[in-house]
Amino acid sequence: MELKNQTIRNSKNIFRYNISDEKVKKYIFSWLEYLEIEKGFSQNTLLAYEKDLRKFINFYCWYKINKNIDLSNLTENKLKKIKEIDFDYKNLTITKNELINIKYNEIRPYLFFTTFLNYKKTSRKRIIASIKSFYNFLSKNEEIIDVDIINELKGPKLDQSLPRPIEFDNIKKIIKEINNINDTNWIKKRDIALISTIYGCGLRVNEALSIKYIDIPRNISKGYIKIIGKGNKERIVPLISNIMKKINEYISSYPFKWKDDSYLFLGKNKKKLNSGVFQRNFRKIRKKLGLNEKFTPHALRHSFATHMLEGGADVRTIQKLLGHKSLKSTQIYTEVNQTQLSKLYDKFNPRKKILIGSK
């Protein structure tokens, strides 16, 4: 097949899944089931791991008929000179025997490939973790496994990046802009309540979106809510009065009948609000206001932790509220703004001064 203007860089868009062997499918399903039940992986992590493995298998099907290409020494200029690449790999598939007998040196080309495609270090590290996890799982069920896959595959060393908290004034700007948007009233109320909950409780986006309507305390100004975090770990988080107020305003404005088994934050289709929809809307507002691209919904969680620390809360308390398994994950916030630690907790605690939704 003639390459023409298409480079391997563009092959991200043409790779397709090449898994027809039922035994291979069973391996993958069993592995994902193991990650979900035994390891407690979230749905997002499961989807990412499955995608990583399928992309690798897909690449393997392509590369086994294109081994003449040296992926360890690729450049754009060299790619442009390549005139013939056989993309008939689409007619191939990986078999059970190939899968369980893949050698470490057959995985290395894929690692070169992802590096050349400028995958982020975090993505490449997760890809390697996915492949290692799969073969570690197989090693417990199959005899023919190249142990080097498990022992030698190592992800890139990540640069430590500190969380980027958002100034409280910028959070208020976002809320004000939501109020100014020409949109349905209940949707405005929903987004304000959602942002209030993420920031005021220090939740991950998916944790907030997984809250059920029935879980919200009724007829009280404040209460507690059970959150299911990573690894299906439960934690109890306080809902202070200002957050409850925004949630109740949203609930009252919702034009349809509530069901006890429905999620709290709903989309226009009356189903659980899609994370991508919320992220996209948030991004549009951020760009309109000219705010830093690091200002994301997840940064609201960082802001909660940082502002709590600045207010005088101890690291152990913040660890429990965030649902961190390791204290090390929480201690990174102590490096964000050491000079603010002497300020009074009540003055700077975002859960008490939250003015979200005020005009």
C-alpha positions in Angstrom: 0.0 0.0 0.0 1.4 3.4 -0.9 2.0 5.7 2.0 1.6 9.0 0.1 1.2 11.8 2.7 0.3 9.4 5.6 3.0 8.9 8.2 3.2 6.5 11.0 2.2 9.4 13.2 -1.2 9.4 11.6 -1.5 5.7 12.1 -3.1 6.4 15.4 -6.3 6.9 13.5 -6.1 3.8 11.3 -5.3 1.1 13.9 -8.3 -1.1 14.5 -8.7 -3.9 17.1 -7.6 -7.3 15.7 -9.0 -9.7 18.3 -11.2 -12.5 16.9 -9.7 -15.4 18.8 -12.3 -16.3 21.5 -9.6 -17.6 23.9 -7.8 -14.2 23.6 -11.1 -12.4 24.3 -11.6 -14.6 27.3 -8.2 -13.8 28.7 -8.8 -10.1 28.4 -12.3 -10.3 29.9 -10.9 -12.4 32.8 -8.1 -9.9 33.4 -10.5 -7.0 33.4 -12.8 -8.8 35.8 -9.8 -9.5 38.1 -8.9 -5.8 38.0 -12.4 -4.8 38.9 -13.2 -7.3 41.6 -9.9 -8.1 43.1 -8.1 -4.9 42.6 -11.1 -2.5 42.9 -10.2 -0.5 39.7 -12.6 2.2 38.7 -14.5 2.0 35.4 -12.3 4.8 34.0 -9.2 2.9 34.9 -10.6 -0.3 33.4 -11.4 1.4 30.2 -7.9 2.9 30.0 -6.2 -0.4 30.7 -8.4 -2.2 28.1 -7.7 0.5 25.5 -3.9 0.3 26.2 -3.8 -3.5 25.8 -5.9 -3.4 22.6 -3.7 -0.7 21.1 -0.7 -2.8 21.8 -2.2 -5.9 20.3 -3.3 -3.9 17.3 0.2 -2.6 16.8 1.6 -6.1 17.2 -0.6 -7.3 14.3 0.8 -4.4 12.2 4.4 -4.7 13.2 4.8 -8.4 12.6 4.5 -7.8 8.9 6.5 -4.6 9.0 9.5 -5.6 11.0 11.8 -4.1 8.4 11.0 -0.6 9.9 13.5 0.4 12.5 11.3 2.1 15.1 14.2 2.8 17.4 15.6 5.4 15.0 12.6 7.2 13.4 12.5 10.8 12.2 10.0 12.8 10.3 12.3 13.1 7.3 12.9 9.3 7.3 9.2 8.7 7.4 8.5 10.9 4.4 10.9 8.7 2.4 9.0 5.6 3.2 6.9 4.8 0.1 5.6 1.3 0.8 4.0 0.1 4.0 1.8 -2.9 4.1 -1.3 -2.1 6.1 -2.9 -5.5 5.3 -2.4 -6.2 9.0 -6.1 -5.4 9.2 -6.7 -8.9 7.9 -4.6 -10.4 10.6 -5.3 -11.2 14.2 -3.4 -12.3 17.3 -3.8 -15.9 18.3 -3.7 -17.4 21.8 -0.2 -18.9 21.2 1.2 -15.6 19.9 -0.3 -13.7 22.9 1.1 -15.9 25.6 4.5 -16.3 23.9 5.2 -12.7 23.1 8.8 -11.8 24.1 10.1 -8.7 25.7 11.9 -7.7 22.6 8.6 -7.8 20.7 7.1 -5.3 23.0 10.0 -2.8 22.8 9.1 -1.6 19.3 5.7 -0.5 20.6 7.5 1.5 23.3 9.6 3.2 20.7 6.5 3.9 18.7 4.6 5.6 21.5 7.7 7.7 22.3 7.9 8.8 18.7 4.2 9.7 18.8 5.0 12.1 21.6 2.8 10.3 24.1 3.0 12.0 27.5 5.2 10.3 30.1 2.1 9.6 32.2 0.4 7.9 29.3 3.5 5.8 28.4 3.9 4.8 32.1 0.2 3.7 32.2 0.6 1.7 28.9 3.5 -0.2 30.4 1.6 -0.7 33.6 -1.3 -2.1 31.6 0.8 -4.5 29.6 2.7 -5.7 32.7 -0.6 -6.1 34.6 -2.0 -8.3 31.8 1.1 -10.5 31.6 1.4 -10.8 35.3 -2.2 -12.0 35.3 -1.4 -14.5 32.5 1.6 -15.8 34.3 -0.6 -17.1 37.1 -2.7 -19.0 34.6 -0.3 -20.0 31.8 3.1 -21.7 31.8 4.6 -20.2 28.7 5.4 -16.6 29.7 8.5 -14.5 29.1 9.1 -13.3 32.6 11.2 -10.4 31.2 7.9 -8.8 30.2 7.1 -8.5 33.9 10.6 -7.9 35.2 12.2 -5.7 32.5 9.3 -3.4 31.4 9.8 -0.1 33.2 7.9 3.1 32.7 9.6 6.5 32.2 10.5 8.4 35.3 7.9 11.1 35.9 8.8 14.7 36.7 7.1 15.6 40.0 4.5 18.3 39.3 2.9 20.1 42.2 -0.9 20.6 42.2 -2.1 23.9 40.8 -4.8 25.3 43.1 -7.3 27.8 41.8 -7.7 31.2 43.5 -11.1 31.4 45.2 -11.9 34.6 43.2 -11.5 32.7 40.0 -13.9 30.1 41.2 -16.4 32.8 41.8 -15.8 34.1 38.3 -16.7 30.7 36.8 -19.9 30.6 38.9 -20.8 34.1 37.8 -20.3 33.3 34.2 -22.5 30.2 34.6 -25.3 32.5 35.9 -24.8 34.7 32.8 -25.1 31.9 30.3 -28.3 31.8 28.3 -29.2 28.3 29.3 -32.0 26.5 31.1 -32.3 27.5 34.7 -32.1 24.0 36.2 -28.9 23.3 34.2 -27.3 26.4 35.6 -28.3 25.4 39.1 -27.0 21.9 38.5 -23.6 23.1 37.3 -23.3 25.5 40.3 -24.2 22.7 42.7 -21.8 20.3 41.1 -18.9 22.8 41.2 -19.8 23.6 44.8 -19.8 19.9 45.7 -16.4 19.2 44.0 -14.7 22.2 45.5 -16.5 22.2 48.9 -16.0 18.5 49.5 -12.7 17.9 47.7 -14.2 15.2 45.4 -13.0 13.8 42.2 -15.4 14.6 39.3 -16.6 11.0 38.9 -17.1 10.7 42.7 -19.5 13.7 42.5 -21.2 12.4 39.4 -21.8 9.1 41.1 -23.8 10.6 44.0 -27.4 9.3 44.1 -30.4 11.5 44.7 -31.4 9.3 47.7 -28.1 9.8 49.4 -28.7 13.5 49.9 -29.9 14.4 53.4 -33.4 15.8 53.5 -34.8 18.8 55.3 -31.6 19.7 57.1 -29.2 22.5 56.6 -26.1 20.3 56.7 -25.3 16.6 57.0 -23.0 13.9 55.7 -22.7 11.9 52.5 -21.1 8.6 51.7 -18.6 8.7 48.8 -17.3 5.7 46.9 -13.8 6.5 45.8 -10.9 4.7 44.1 -10.8 1.0 44.8 -14.4 1.1 45.9 -13.3 2.6 49.2 -16.0 4.4 51.1 -15.5 7.6 53.0 -17.9 9.9 54.8 -17.7 13.6 53.8 -19.5 16.5 55.6 -22.0 18.6 53.6 -22.0 22.0 55.1 -24.9 24.4 54.8 -23.7 26.4 51.8 -23.2 23.3 49.7 -26.5 21.9 50.9 -28.2 25.2 49.9 -26.8 24.9 46.3 -27.8 21.3 46.0 -31.3 22.0 47.2 -31.7 24.9 44.9 -30.8 22.6 42.0 -33.1 19.8 43.2 -36.0 22.3 43.5 -35.4 23.7 40.0 -35.3 20.3 38.3 -38.5 20.2 36.2 -39.0 16.4 36.2 -40.0 14.0 38.9 -37.1 12.7 41.0 -36.6 9.0 41.5 -34.8 7.6 44.5 -32.6 5.4 42.3 -31.5 8.2 40.0 -28.2 10.0 40.1 -28.1 13.5 41.6 -26.5 15.3 38.7 -28.4 14.5 35.6 -28.1 15.4 31.9 -30.8 16.6 29.6 -31.6 13.0 28.8 -32.6 12.4 32.5 -29.6 10.1 32.9 -26.3 10.4 34.8 -24.5 13.5 33.6 -21.6 12.6 31.3 -18.3 13.6 32.7 -17.2 14.7 29.2 -20.1 17.1 28.9 -19.3 18.8 32.2 -15.6 19.0 31.4 -16.3 20.5 27.9 -18.7 23.1 29.3 -16.2 24.0 32.0 -13.4 24.3 29.5 -15.5 26.7 27.3 -16.1 29.0 30.3 -12.5 28.9 31.3 -11.4 29.9 27.8 -14.0 32.7 27.7 -12.6 34.1 30.9 -9.0 33.8 29.8 -8.1 31.6 32.8 -5.1 29.3 32.9 -5.6 25.9 31.1 -4.6 24.2 34.3 -7.9 25.4 35.7 -9.9 22.2 35.3 -12.7 20.6 37.4 -10.1 18.3 39.0 -8.1 21.4 40.0 -11.1 22.3 42.2 -10.2 19.2 44.3 -6.5 20.4 44.5 -7.8 23.8 45.6 -9.9 22.3 48.4 -6.8 20.5 49.8 -4.5 23.4 49.4 -7.0 25.9 50.9 -7.7 23.6 53.8 -4.0 23.3 54.5 -3.6 27.0 54.3 -6.4 27.3 56.8 -4.6 25.2 59.3 -6.2 21.7 58.8 -3.7 18.9 59.6 -2.6 16.6 56.8 -4.3 13.5 58.3 -7.7 15.2 58.2 -7.2 16.2 54.6 -6.1 12.7 53.8 -9.3 11.3 55.1 -11.5 13.9 53.3 -9.7 13.3 50.0 -9.8 9.5 50.4 -6.1 9.1 49.9 -4.8 5.6 50.7 -1.3 6.9 51.3 -0.3 9.9 53.3 2.4 10.6 50.8 -0.3 11.5 48.2 -1.6 14.2 50.6 1.7 15.5 51.8 2.5 16.9 48.3 0.1 19.7 49.2 2.4 20.9 51.9 4.8 21.9 49.2 2.4 24.1 47.4 2.3 27.2 49.6 4.2 26.9 52.8 4.0 30.5 53.6 0.2 30.4 54.1 0.1 27.7 56.7 -0.1 30.1 59.6 -3.4 31.6 58.6 -6.5 30.8 60.6 -8.5 27.7 59.6 -11.9 29.2 60.0 -10.9 32.2 57.9 -9.6 30.3 54.9 -11.5 27.0 55.0 -13.3 26.9 51.6 -16.1 24.8 53.1 -17.1 27.7 55.3 -16.5 30.7 53.1 -18.0 29.1 50.0 -20.0 31.9 48.3 -20.6 29.8 45.2 -23.6 31.0 43.2 -23.7 34.5 44.7 -24.0 37.3 42.2 
